[in-house]
Amino acid sequence: MNEVSYSAHISNGKSALNSKGRLSGVAKHNLRKYRSKEYDRENIVLLFGSTDLMRDVKKVYQDTFSEALEQYNQKQTRADRRIDDYFEHLSGKNQDMAVEIIFQCGDKDFWEDVFMETDKEKQNKENICKVYDTLLEQLQKEMPDFKVANAVVHFDEASPHMHVVGVPIGRGFKRGLETKVSKRSVFTPKTLENILQNSLRQTASVEMLIHFGVLVKDKQKGKNYDLTVAEYKVQQETKRLEMVAGFLEEKQDRLFNANQRLEQAEKEVSEAERRLSDTKTEIIGAEEDLIQIKTEGREMKQKLMAEQEEIRQENLSLKTDTLILHSDKERLLRDVRKATDEKEQIQVKKEGFLEDIGVLDKEFEKRLDFINVLDKLKALFYKLLSMIPLVREFAKFVEEKKDIRAASPYGYTPLGRLLREYRTSLPQHDRLVTFPEIASWQTSTGEVVPVYEDYNGRGTEYRLAGFWNVQKEQAVKVSEIREEIMPENRICTLELAEVYVKAVESFMEDMEPEERTRENRPMYQRQNEEYIQGR
């Protein structure tokens, strides 16, 4: 089976994201925030985050470090040692603010062969996204302290690959924030070996096999393999250098804090000098303002005296206008009282009309309700009429003392379905059933209904077992009343529905002409017109 390459590269050295400028450059490249003939914004797929990578990273900072930052600031007694914005604080310290991992499965030759089939280009891109989406999900699961902020797949370069930008989180620090950005805490040799080069390689191999029918090559020597003696010495020296780098980083923190305090002191001195200069300027300005105020005061006095004379003339004019308005007010009040009386008369007439209309509404609604009930009864009676032939068929079986087959090879017969619906079992005898709602017979012993045995318990075959006295609630033998079970003594409950239907039809036919005659009367036509206008 064919095998393809796999790689996972971490930003480091010249590619380290140790400033806002570096992070902004990665954002422009990953999300194609520029115009280029080589790159196409339409050939990238965003798997995680938004089209604003800087905002995504700042959100991770806010969600992850806000509590630790608040605790750190509460412990500081000096304002200049407090950190207002942890993201901005790190941007000037030349240390990793975030980490980028670039995943790639398959080389240029492999993907050129895959995309030769142009009719499957869309499906192939979807499958590539599924591979990298699964890798991203597994990365988040196995490295929870690497908080992913943004992930995007590029299709406009030599081989499809995925850029993942996230924030490494270290915990339990005694200096500075207890929880802070720390690449060394997350990307350890063990992490690189077990997760990036082994676990995620296996995940990529499974996904490539599922979607493209190929496996990922095993890890080759040269990438996290067992070290030789010389290599071990190099590794130990590298660890020592990392310790020195950590020490230097701490010194840089202290130097940075000292510089901040010095800058703050210089700002305070500059601010004091500025305030002194402003005070001198304000005194000179105040003297000039005083002279200006005196001049303006004299001018204002003259102006106020002229305005006072104008106001006196306006008061005389207002008194005259007030007398005219008082006369108009009296006239308007008379008109209002007249209009109020007319309104009350109209309201009385309106209430009378509304009361008449309400009575007519109630009477109309009652008649509509009654007609609806009659329609429902008529529909019910027609349903009952459809059962009458089955009722007569059942009565004939009883009068001829015959057993009833209620089913055929194709299912229950119409009579069988009727019997299943109206059957009633005798107390303590599940297989002995009666059908009192279908038919009964009047005999010398009283009203009786036939008792059938449900032979097989499924309602497909009934055998006549006797009769049941409805009034006395006791059994009667067939031989005692054999001759009395005849059509002349039959009482068919459902058969009476035909009589009820004819009565309802006759009643409705008699009522409809009367209603039409009543509605055509002039008085009711006028009331209906007034009712519609009122609505």
Order of alpha helices (4+ residues) and beta strands (2+ residues): beta-beta-alpha-beta-alpha-alpha-beta-alpha-alpha-beta-beta-beta-alpha-alpha-beta-alpha-alpha-beta-beta-beta-alpha-beta-beta-beta-beta-beta-beta-alpha-beta-alpha-alpha
